[in-house]
Each structure stands twice: as structure tokens, then as C-alpha cells.
């Protein structure tokens, strides 16, 4: 039973006054005209107030301190229309200030006709005119709040004051509002800001950073043509790229299975390496990540492999790991209950967490069922260790302590469910009471070793006595699947791996609600969950200003993304060798806890940054060394020790074509690699370095610029 609880949170709860339906189908041609006004936000820390400047003259006066003292830019900017004729169908924005107070210190804006008319009748307010025009949100339950080519503008006000009030704040970045407006109440979406072509372009590139292994010029053009939502749906519909179905091998490597370096190589020359290590699977991983079409499926499958962990530290037969990883890829957009069930019956997982050949208790010998899988299923694969609200924040008991999701009795209950399962029978062999290791197929039932007694599960659920084995397992899977924690626990980790390491509770809650019920009411639909993650307002947008937003590109993403930026054609051999030194040998996590924990806090901050757990002096140098090799190696030749190797070919032509214009070269790198967010200082430093390379060597110029861009912190931290 769940203990009555109160929410534990350090931030205020924000409630939107309007439905959360957001524009998701932005295409490059959604709007022909460019916005004609730039709105710039300023803050007065002494007054604890925000102000928007609606013209260049106003902004310049505030910058100079000529209009009033102590106003500083926050970095927030958004677009509007300077005149009604600039964009038909827009609405005027009314500006007011409080009588008897300095206008700048008490100014606020509203696009609501009703609010504007009421304010005009207020004797304490002065109507100052219409400084700009803007799009109006739609409050229909069936249409987006803001149409194609626009983005929502959110308004908040200080708790205890009337909205809009002089303490109102207007921002287009919902994450920034939640993280930087403590004590404020979110009124909701009040305007729709037009997007420039550059902003639309930047958001498309950000989407490709989240939904693929890295943007390319071709993929950018494709999303510009299709639109953001249509591209996501297109990716969700693509079938899974297949790994090679490696042949099963004996559990004990035969003495004849060695690595024979005698030339010429044959397909069986490296028998030991190619069958009893993950070498071939790892190189196929990078080949697929760099060139295969089902980019989003591969990103999600890799994310699932980091949640539902098996590892080459124990599962070193390539055919065994290939079957497990293909299962995750095939089910990446299926139902999470199916994922949990198939993972549970996977012989790779059965070996890794000791469920295979786990037998019922034997009082005579003192044998008890192994609890390893039971514990990790709950702790890491489904519900976590403490009760959660729908937004992922911990629930606390009346004494202010977190509430445990399970105890030892429940671990033992699940452990007894997971008895009597053995490895698949080898084709052509006679099945045994408990089969030896074999990884092609589902695990099989052995009723003689199953515990048919009643069992205690979670939240008061149980398993009645005498359930058939398959029903006993299904009942246990459904118990964890239906637990209230599963939606927020899994949703948050998928957000962390695709978008940002420290998602707000609101973001987690919106996605978890989709996990709990998709458009037809079905629970656990991963396709709907992934779509919600990528199209959420906290994922979308040209830029993110909250300093805690984003994620360190984990080694696999860093390596694949830089290769895709150079339109690499590859056999994967070179790239598979790179990530181990960066702390992430593919499919070989050091433990069931993955390469890094989801709750790792970046040192010196309060922000979650899971990938930073494997960032240290050694791995940082490994990143730089990889970047140096990628950028400056004369060639990445085929590995002579790999049969059929083709090496890696990089296309430098788009970059050498710009080498005569260093500024243009750096601008293009900034666009592709950082969606236009490289700082002026960083761009200037790269331009200076490029200029120092003789103009007669365009390839060296291109290599220099690329190396400096990908080793910059502004690229390595994806925002």
C-alpha cells in the first residue's frame, strides 16, 4: 500500500492556465516574412523586476543607463512585428505603467484585448501605446496554442500580486522560466512570437541532435522540407536496421578457435576476436549510427540498453549480445510491458543477472532463489527505490522522509516468481532439466524448479498460489508496469538520454502522463513517449538560456556526431576503438548501473548531468586525441586485421570550399555543430587560427576549424 504522502520539492508548482498543445510542424517555408521587431529582456536585480525593450533605441538607452539605472540584459530575446501591416492577422500589444512610479520600473505589456480594456479603465495605470504586434494563441482544445512558424510566449507574475501586474515576466523558454522564477505563478501562454528563418533552422538542428546521432546537411534539408513533427513521425515508422545475425558458438572456446594473423585473411581468421568478444557488434553499431536511416530508433535502443543493462564484461559472446541489442532495437517503439517481459526472458539478461537456472527454495540444502534480477528489475528497470509523484519528484511521509518503493519481502516475492526458467534448448540437442548457456531464443519453462506458492509483490499486490509459470511471470511484470512510479521513472531517463540531463518536473510530468495514457488511453506506448519527449516545449526552441539545461554528449554520440558532420562512410572499425578511452566501451558498461548514474550532479552545481560522471582528465584528453586523429589524419585506412575492412572516408569538400573565407567557414561549422550558439569569442578564436594557416592549403584550414569547433565546450555540451 502506498503511504499517504506530501510532495517534496524545492521549486514552486506552476500551473498552466491553458491546455498544453504546442506547435510541432514547423517548416522552413511556414512564413515568408522575417520578424521586424526584436524584444530584449532586462532585469533590475535591486527592484527584482523584469522589463522588455521593444525597440533598438529603448535597448540602447537601457544598456547605457540613460533611461534608468541598474537594468541589465538577461540574454532573453524574442521576435515580434513592429507594425500591424508587417503581418496581417496579428494583434496589438498594449503597454502600461503605474501612475506615480517611474515608467520603466513599473511597465508591463498585454496582448489580451479584455485585459487591455480593463487596464485602460484603471485610474492607477497609464496607457503608453502599442509598441509592437504579435500572434494570438488559440485556446481551442483541438488546435495548437501557437501556429506554424511561431513559438509560445509565457507570462508569470510574482505570487501574491495581481496578474499581469508590474512584476510580470515574459519568456519563450519554459525551462528558463521554471528554473529562474522562484516564487512566481505561471499564467500560461499569452502571445505567439514569430520565428525567424534562422531560429527555425536552429530548432531543426537541435531536433536532429536529439533524434539522430548527429545533424548532416542532408538531414537538415529533409526536416526543413517535411517539418519537425512529420520528421519525427517518419522516423517512428521506419523499420529496424538489422545487425548481422552472428552464429551461435560453443560456450567454451575451442582450442582451434584462435586469431590467425596469416595472410591473406579469411572470414574465419580471427575466430576468437570475432566470436568471443563484442568487436564485430561494436563496429556494426558505429556503422549503423553513422549511416543507417532509422536514426531515432537507434538512439532510443541505445538509451534502453543503458537502462536495461547487460554488459560485455559478462556476456562476451557476440551472438548473445547481438540478440539482446536487436531485441531492444526491434521493441524501441513498442509497449514498455512487452519490453520488460522480453528482457526478462532474454537469456542474455538471464545470465547477466542470474535468473537463468534460478531454482525454487530447497530447505534440505538451504538453497534460496537468487534475488539479483528481482532487485534490479525494481531498482533500475522500472520503479526506482523511492515513491515518486507523476513529475518525478520524491514523495515523502508525514515525517518528511522518502517512502521506499519496496522492501526485502517484496524482493523475495519477485525472486520466487523468477524461478524455473532455463536457457533455450540448442537446436538438435535434447532438452535438459536445466539447459546450459545458449542465447538464441527465449528462456524456457522448467516447472519442476518453479515456486508455485503464493508470493508478496509490490504495493500490496501478490501472486496467488498455483499460477502457471507463464501467468506468474506475466502477473509480476504487470505489477511493476502498472506501478505509479514506472511512468516518471522511465520517462525522465529517456528525456535525460535524448534531450537534457536535468529536466524540469513539468517536463517529466507531461511525458509521464503520455506514458500512463497515450491518445487512445493505452499505457506504456514508447512511440508516444518518444514523440512527446521530442516535441515538448522544453525540447523545442532555437536556443536554451537556462545554464543547467542540456547534456554532455556521451562518447558514442560525440564520436558518431562528428563522423556524420563529415559525411563519413565507414566500416565502423576506427570508431569502435575510440569510445573505450572516453569511458564508454559500447555494450560493455562496468556494471548493471550503466556507465554513469542518472542522478549524478555536476560538481560545483545543483544540476543533474549524468554523462559528466565519466568526464575526467583522462577521458577529456581521449576526446581531444580522437578529435585530432579524425581531423588531421591523412587517411583512416582499412584495418589489415579485419576481413573485408573498408576503412573510413571523410568528405571535406563542403569545408574546403569555404576555406578562403574563414568567417564563412566558421559560421557554417557553428550552424551545423552548435545550431548557431558558438560564442563570439570562440568563433573569433577559431577564425584567428584558420587565418594563421596559409590560404594555399584549404584542407589544413578546414581541418583546423573543425578540430577547434568539436573540441570546444560549446559543442561538447549539447544545449
Secondary structure, 3 states (H helix, E strand, C coil): CCCCCEECCCCCCCCCCCCCCCCCCCCCCCCCCCCCEEEEEEEECCCCEEEEECCHHHHHHHHHCCCCCCEEEEEEEEEEECCHHHCCCCEEEEEEEECCCCHHHHCEEECCHHHHHHHHCCCCEEEEEEEEEEECCCCCCCCCCCCCCEEEEEEEEECCCCCCCCCCEEECCHHHHHHHCCCEEEEEEEEEEECCHHHHHHHHHHHHHHHCCCCCHHHHHHHHHHCHHHHHHHHHHCCCCCCCCCCCCCCCCCCCCCECCCCCCCCCCEHHHHHHCCHHHHHHHHHHHHHCCCHHHHHHHHHHHHHCCCCCCCCCCHHHHHHHHHHHHHHCCCEHHHHHHHHHCEHHHHHHCCCCCCCCCECCCCECCCCHHHHHHHHCCCCCCECECCCCCEEECCCCCECECCCHHHHHHHHHHCCCEECCCCCCCCCCCCCCCCCCCECEECHHHCCCCCEECCCCCEECCCCCHHHHHHHHHHHHHHCHHHHHHHHHHHHHHHCCCCCCHHHHHHHHHHHHCCCCCCCCEHHHHHHHHHHCCCCCCCCCCCCCCCEECCHHHHHHHHHHHCCCEECCHHHHCCCCCCCCCCCCCCCCCCCCCCCCECCCCCCECHHHHHCCHHHHHHHHHHHHHHHHCCCECCCCCCCCCCCEECCCHHHHCCCCCHHHHHHHHHHHHHCCCCCHHHHHHHHHHHHCCCCCCHHHHHHHHHHHHHCCHHHHEEC
